[in-house]
Amino acid sequence: MQIGYKLTAEAFGPKELIRQAVLAEQAGFDFVEMSDHYHPWLEAQGHSPFTWSVLPAIAAKTERIGLVTGVTCPSVRYHPAIIAQAAATLAIVSDGRFTLGVGAGERLNEHVVGTGFPARRARHERLREALEIIRLLWQGGYRSYEGRHLQLEDARVFDLPDEDPVMAVAASGPESARIAAELGDGLFATEPDGDLVRTWQRLGGHGPAYAEIPLAWAPDEESAVAAVLEKSAFALTGWKVMAELPNPVNFEAAIASIGPEQVRRQFACGPDVKRHLQVAQKFADAGFDHLVTMNAGPDPDGFLDFFANELGVLLRAVTPAGA
């Protein structure tokens, strides 16, 4: 089991994210995963630095920890040619420690360039074309591509790593699982959905299976619950909502009725190691082997100490029930 630390780019500024990544390496995490947003989910979070500037700085300040985007949409706000180049460069400067997590995107981030945000079917079509373009450019040489949604004209990525970055594709259902199986090197998800993992595998998917596990460490349960309600309650709205709302104000409205009991049902809140392991176990049982600790608690340093001294060894030993 590989264990990652979520760098919550919507809740912290760039220098703080770099500092946390260095501490995560010292605490024993295998990788850090950083979201790629233009807006935060909620105004209370207050941040959203440019991921492709922060990750290279982390690479320069660390030695062994892996770097993952969780996830980048390479088909609306960015053209896939730009992501192909950016990922290749980051793979080189990190000495092969980079994994490119990609997905179909959320309206929250993609609408800002003024080209609209497609319906789900078109998003999946665009994602497939984008991944085909990235794969094409990583082969080297001058390349062109004519798709229904995306085009590439006589482009070449000059600096390519010795090995392509692993590309993990976010999926939430059968359509995106097929794209992940056919064009990806791994899977990315946010729910403990065993059917999704099995569908991906049945369609030929293989490689690392990443999932974010909802944790909120604090010295007491109530402080952890309060922190989730303040800055992370958006995660309780579900992917169909998270993909579609355009701005933080819309998410503020969507979470207005969420209360403490809903938080406790989904998040491991407080200092109880057993509760954190119970939440992680659901994802291990579903077939995920790269667990990302998404700490929504109020004290990142306290959580990193908690992981280093109590949780880490036990979390790494989690295996699927019956294995």
Secondary structure, 3 states (H helix, E strand, C coil): CEEEEEECCCCCCHHHHHHHHHHHHHHCCCEEEECCCCCCCCCCCCCCCCHHHHHHHHHHHCCCCEEEECCECCCCCCCHHHHHHHHHHHHHHCCCCEEEEECCCCHHHHHHHCCCCCCHHHHHHHHHHHHHHHHHHHCCCCEEEECCCCEEEEECCCCCCCCCCEEEEECCCHHHHHHHHHHCCEEEECCCCHHHHHHHHHCCCCCCEEEEEEEECCCCHHHHHHHHHHHCHHHHCCHHHHCCCCCHHHHHHHCCCCCHHHHHHHCEECCCHHHHHHHHHHHHHHCCCEEEEEECCCCHHHHHHHHHHHHHHHHHCCCCCCC
